[in-house]
């Protein structure tokens, strides 16, 4: 996708839908939404939150509702462009300017704005990557119950830092040196990078 820097430029680059895109833009700009460009597409926000965007493709153009899953959609106009993948995003597709029912489209836009004000949103879920405990650390934890108990009391983030610290060492001697360094730290209940975090 070609990088664009303004809504005007985006519309100029999609000449096959110029009139239709202008119509959608004018409708949206009658609301309180702020117009910007994100991902090289016209995007409309409320207090920094993405509400909707305009998209033009080969055979259709559309409105992207970022939290469209919360729209009532009594007219059954919204589709999930990536079934089983996309959770919140919904798309309203058009093939020509004649497909745009201005009153209906504006009603959907206003509902999306209200939903944002009400805080209706699916937050992206961060996938926690499990870091396996390296065998060198595992061995000392199994043979030193006090160390094992201290390690278990650490937050998962601190445990992960220690595991990665040992795993990232290339040579066995380095792994051993690092292990000796972290044992007293674990016993004291501190994380590997705590001294940097408290600066």
C-alpha positions in Angstrom: 0.0 0.0 0.0 1.3 3.4 -1.0 2.0 5.7 2.0 -0.2 8.8 2.0 0.0 11.9 4.2 -3.5 13.4 3.9 -7.1 12.4 3.4 -7.1 14.5 0.2 -4.2 12.5 -1.1 -5.9 9.2 -0.2 -9.0 10.2 -2.1 -7.0 11.4 -5.1 -5.2 8.0 -5.2 -8.5 6.2 -5.4 -10.1 8.0 -8.4 -12.5 5.1 -9.1 -14.3 6.1 -5.8 -13.5 9.8 -5.5 -17.1 11.0 -5.3 -18.2 8.2 -2.9 -15.2 8.8 -0.6 -15.9 12.5 -0.5 -19.5 11.7 0.5 -18.4 9.5 3.4 -15.8 12.1 4.5 -18.4 14.9 4.5 -20.8 12.8 6.5 -18.2 11.9 9.1 -17.0 15.5 9.3 -20.4 16.6 10.4 -19.7 14.8 13.7 -17.2 15.6 16.5 -14.6 13.1 15.2 -11.1 14.3 14.5 -9.7 13.4 11.1 -6.3 12.0 10.7 -4.2 9.5 8.7 -3.2 6.2 10.2 -1.9 3.1 8.4 -2.0 5.4 5.2 -5.8 5.5 5.5 -8.3 8.2 6.6 -9.0 7.5 10.3 -11.4 9.3 12.6 -10.9 9.5 16.3 -12.5 10.7 19.5 -10.1 11.8 22.3 -7.3 9.8 20.7 -9.3 6.6 20.3 -9.9 5.2 16.8 -13.6 5.1 16.0 -13.7 4.4 12.3 -11.8 4.7 9.0 -12.5 4.9 5.3 -11.0 2.3 2.9 -11.0 1.9 -0.8 -10.3 -1.4 -2.6 -10.5 -2.7 -6.1 -14.1 -3.8 -6.1 -15.6 -1.9 -3.1 -15.0 0.9 -0.6 -16.0 0.8 3.0 -16.2 2.2 6.5 -14.2 0.4 9.1 -15.7 0.5 12.6 -12.9 -0.2 15.1 -15.4 -1.4 17.8 -18.1 -2.3 15.3 -18.9 -5.5 17.2 -20.9 -3.3 19.7 -23.1 -1.7 17.0 -26.7 -2.9 17.0 -26.6 -3.4 13.2 -30.4 -3.8 12.9 -30.0 -3.4 9.2 -27.5 -6.2 9.0 -25.0 -4.0 7.1 -21.8 -5.0 8.9 -19.4 -7.8 8.1 -16.4 -9.3 9.8 -13.8 -9.2 7.1 -11.7 -11.9 8.7 -14.0 -14.4 10.4 -12.6 -16.1 13.5 -9.7 -13.7 13.5 -11.1 -10.2 13.9 -12.8 -9.6 17.3 -14.0 -6.0 17.3 -13.5 -4.6 13.8 -16.5 -4.5 11.5 -16.8 -3.3 7.9 -19.7 -1.6 6.1 -19.1 -2.2 2.3 -20.4 -0.3 -0.7 -19.9 -0.7 -4.4 -21.1 2.7 -5.6 -22.2 6.1 -4.4 -25.8 5.0 -4.8 -25.3 2.4 -2.1 -24.8 5.1 0.5 -27.9 5.8 2.6 -26.6 9.0 4.3 -29.1 8.9 7.2 -28.4 5.3 7.9 -24.7 5.6 7.7 -24.7 8.7 9.9 -26.8 6.8 12.5 -24.2 4.0 12.6 -21.4 6.6 13.0 -23.2 8.4 15.8 -23.8 5.0 17.6 -20.1 4.2 17.3 -19.3 7.6 18.9 -21.7 7.0 21.7 -20.3 3.5 22.3 -16.9 5.0 22.7 -18.1 7.5 25.2 -19.7 4.6 27.1 -16.3 2.8 27.1 -17.5 -0.1 25.0 -14.3 -1.7 23.7 -12.6 -5.0 23.3 -9.0 -4.6 24.5 -6.3 -6.4 22.6 -5.2 -9.4 24.6 -1.5 -9.7 25.1 -0.2 -13.3 24.7 2.1 -14.1 27.4 5.1 -16.0 26.1 6.1 -18.8 28.3 9.8 -19.0 28.9 11.0 -22.5 29.9 13.3 -22.7 32.9 16.8 -23.5 31.7 18.2 -26.8 32.9 21.0 -25.1 34.8 18.6 -23.0 36.9 16.1 -25.9 37.2 18.8 -28.1 38.7 19.8 -25.6 41.5 16.1 -24.9 42.2 15.5 -28.6 42.7 18.6 -29.1 44.9 18.1 -25.9 47.0 14.6 -25.7 48.5 15.1 -22.2 50.0 16.1 -20.9 46.6 13.2 -22.6 45.0 10.8 -21.0 47.5 12.3 -17.6 46.8 12.1 -18.0 43.1 8.4 -19.0 43.3 7.7 -15.8 45.3 9.0 -13.6 42.5 6.6 -12.1 39.9 6.4 -14.0 36.6 8.1 -11.1 34.9 11.1 -11.4 37.2 11.2 -15.2 36.8 11.2 -14.7 33.0 14.1 -12.2 33.2 16.2 -14.7 35.1 15.4 -17.6 32.8 16.2 -15.5 29.7 19.5 -14.3 31.3 20.7 -17.9 31.7 19.3 -19.1 28.3 20.9 -16.2 26.4 24.4 -17.2 27.5 26.1 -19.1 24.7 28.8 -20.9 26.7 28.3 -23.2 29.6 30.9 -21.3 31.7 29.0 -18.1 31.1 25.8 -19.8 32.2 27.5 -21.0 35.4 28.9 -17.5 36.1 25.5 -15.9 35.6 23.9 -18.6 37.8 26.3 -17.8 40.6 25.5 -14.1 40.2 21.7 -14.4 40.4 21.4 -16.9 43.3 21.9 -14.3 46.0 19.6 -11.9 44.1 16.8 -14.5 44.0 17.3 -15.3 47.7 16.9 -11.5 48.4 13.7 -11.4 46.4 15.0 -8.9 43.9 14.7 -9.0 40.1 17.6 -9.0 37.7 16.8 -5.5 36.4 15.3 -3.9 39.5 18.2 -1.4 40.0 17.5 0.0 36.5 13.8 0.3 37.2 14.1 2.3 40.3 16.3 5.0 38.7 
